[in-house]
Amino acid sequence: MLKKPEWMRKRLPLGSTTKQVEEGLSKRNLHTICQEGCCPNQGECFSNKEASFLIMGRICSRNCRFCAVESGRPEKLDPHEPGMLAEEVQELGLKYVVITSVTRDDLPDGGAGHFALVIKELSHLCPDVRIEVLIPDFKGSVPSLATVIHARPDVLNHNVETIPRLYKDVRPQANYEQSIDLIRNAKSIDGNIITKSGLMVGLGETPSEVLEVMDDLRGADCDILTIGQYLQPSKDHYSLREYVHPDTFKIYEDEAKKRGFKGVVSSPFVRSSYRAGELYKDVIS
């Protein structure tokens, strides 16, 4: 195990607002990727009344080696989930929400229809809320992607996660080109939709490989990019190879901006939904 440097030490703020968010999630049997994914920013985000909701259960049909979410046999879809999630967002007074999910390869549409129901319920009950969806790859299904986009989210996010060379070891059930194509296809379906992707570093990639991923994403007309430090959830997950220095993150941010990304955030604690509302404003301003 690598020794954690000083820049990776973060105090997690806990207070009454954090407790309110956690109690509301528990009451309505809702989940957040903040909790399931062991995100280091969850205390900060909860304190700011921000959360990224995890729909379609907490069991993923895939077993990516970087991810802390439990894998196995997924649960049945809860038909009440879209309504309860919208009620939680309304009660908390959120203005920007991120909706993500476990991967549901067991479902014919990969869960696209459920995403659409959540978006529509949120739009109905909370008409002023801005909605970002962080979706799985739907095994490359363009009709499933179209189902989500036609429900009219404000931002469509799909993370490439890592460089192509590492996919076999890090994301063995995924395909890099398929993820790039998803971003490209989203713009083909709706040229006005804001697209976004995220990348982890510290898994053994080289700087030149990171820049190549940026080029691929811009080639697919991706609007927003997030880059953060990979943190190994347990000894059984993919090994952390390096703590990337903050100066390198700044270089990546500058390079991404040079390539034309409309919104970029790059630093050790960044996750794909970190500062999501601010990045959205950067793009539309």
Secondary structure, DSSP 8 states (H G I E B T S, - for coil): -----GGG-------HHHHHHHHHHHHTT-EEHHHHTT-TTHHHHHHTT--EEEES-S-BSS--TT--S-BSS-----TTHHHHHHHHHHHHT-SEEEEEE---TTSTTTTHHHHHHHHHHHHHH-TT-EEEEE---GGG-HHHHHHHHHT--SEEE---BS-GGGHHHH-TT--HHHHHHHHHHHHHH-TTSEEEEEEEE-SS--HHHHHHHHHHHHHTT--EEEEEE---SSTTS--------HHHHHHHHHHHHHTT-SEEEESTT--TTTTHHHHHHHHH-
